[in-house]
């Protein structure tokens, strides 16, 4: 079984990550949540929420949006960590983060 993450900033601007289950240890959901919380704060991300809560998908989208396409292109280790944490946090083997349309698909 493989884990597969696609982060898209628009047509022709996608970053794809594939990991086997046997590869380096995957973070626990709690570790993934903590990583996204830290990145969300470090990037000074903001999510307008009418109910005052930031959902998991909002954190994943906001971190990608505020980190930007350039960071995914230039900081490969960080981008791979983002991908590993996204699948761990959502407990899915496939995740597509569409920053341009602000959606997360499984």
C-alpha positions as CSV (number, residue, x, y, z in Angstrom):
1,X,0.0,0.0,0.0
2,X,1.2,3.5,-0.9
3,X,0.4,6.9,0.3
4,X,0.0,9.6,-2.3
5,X,-0.3,13.3,-1.9
6,X,-0.9,15.9,-4.6
7,X,-0.6,19.6,-3.8
8,X,-1.9,21.8,-6.7
9,X,-1.5,25.5,-7.1
10,X,-3.2,25.5,-10.5
11,X,-2.9,23.7,-13.8
12,X,0.6,22.6,-14.5
13,X,1.7,23.6,-11.0
14,X,1.4,20.4,-9.0
15,X,3.7,18.7,-6.6
16,X,3.3,14.9,-6.1
17,X,4.5,12.8,-3.3
18,X,4.4,9.0,-3.0
19,X,5.5,7.0,-0.1
20,X,5.4,3.3,0.6
21,X,4.1,2.1,4.0
22,X,7.6,0.6,4.6
23,X,9.4,4.0,4.2
24,X,10.4,6.2,7.1
25,X,8.1,6.2,10.0
26,X,4.9,8.1,9.5
27,X,3.9,10.6,12.2
28,X,1.0,9.8,14.5
29,X,-2.2,11.8,14.0
30,X,-1.3,13.8,17.2
31,X,2.2,14.5,15.9
32,X,0.8,15.6,12.5
33,X,-1.8,17.9,14.2
34,X,1.0,19.5,16.3
35,X,3.2,20.0,13.2
36,X,0.3,21.7,11.3
37,X,-0.5,23.8,14.3
38,X,3.1,25.0,14.6
39,X,3.3,25.7,10.8
40,X,-0.1,27.5,10.9
41,X,1.2,29.8,13.6
42,X,4.7,30.3,12.1
43,X,3.2,31.2,8.7
44,X,0.7,33.6,10.4
45,X,-2.0,31.9,8.5
46,X,-5.5,33.2,8.8
47,X,-8.8,31.4,8.0
48,X,-12.0,33.3,8.2
49,X,-14.4,31.1,10.0
50,X,-18.0,32.1,10.9
51,X,-18.0,29.6,13.8
52,X,-14.6,30.5,15.1
53,X,-13.1,27.0,14.6
54,X,-10.3,26.0,12.2
55,X,-11.0,22.6,10.7
56,X,-8.3,20.1,9.9
57,X,-8.8,20.7,6.1
58,X,-8.5,24.4,6.7
59,X,-5.2,23.9,8.5
60,X,-3.8,21.8,5.6
61,X,-5.0,24.2,3.0
62,X,-3.8,27.3,4.8
63,X,-0.4,25.9,5.5
64,X,0.0,25.1,1.8
65,X,-1.4,28.5,0.7
66,X,0.7,30.6,3.1
67,X,3.9,28.5,2.5
68,X,3.4,29.0,-1.2
69,X,4.3,27.2,-4.4
70,X,7.9,28.4,-4.2
71,X,8.5,26.6,-0.8
72,X,7.1,23.3,-2.2
73,X,9.5,23.7,-5.2
74,X,12.6,24.7,-3.3
75,X,12.3,23.1,0.2
76,X,11.8,19.5,-0.8
77,X,12.3,18.1,2.8
78,X,9.7,20.5,4.2
79,X,7.3,19.6,1.4
80,X,7.7,15.9,2.0
81,X,7.1,16.4,5.7
82,X,4.0,18.4,4.8
83,X,2.8,15.5,2.6
84,X,3.5,12.8,5.3
85,X,1.7,14.9,8.0
86,X,-1.3,15.5,5.7
87,X,-2.0,11.8,5.2
88,X,-1.4,11.1,8.9
89,X,-3.7,13.9,10.0
90,X,-6.5,12.9,7.7
91,X,-5.9,9.1,8.1
92,X,-6.1,8.6,4.3
93,X,-3.8,7.0,1.8
94,X,-4.6,9.6,-0.9
95,X,-5.0,13.3,-0.4
96,X,-5.3,16.1,-3.0
97,X,-4.8,19.6,-1.8
98,X,-6.1,22.1,-4.3
99,X,-4.9,25.4,-3.1
100,X,-6.2,27.3,-6.1
101,X,-9.8,26.1,-5.5
102,X,-9.4,25.8,-1.7
103,X,-10.4,22.2,-1.5
104,X,-9.1,18.9,0.0
105,X,-10.1,15.6,-1.7
106,X,-9.5,12.0,-0.6
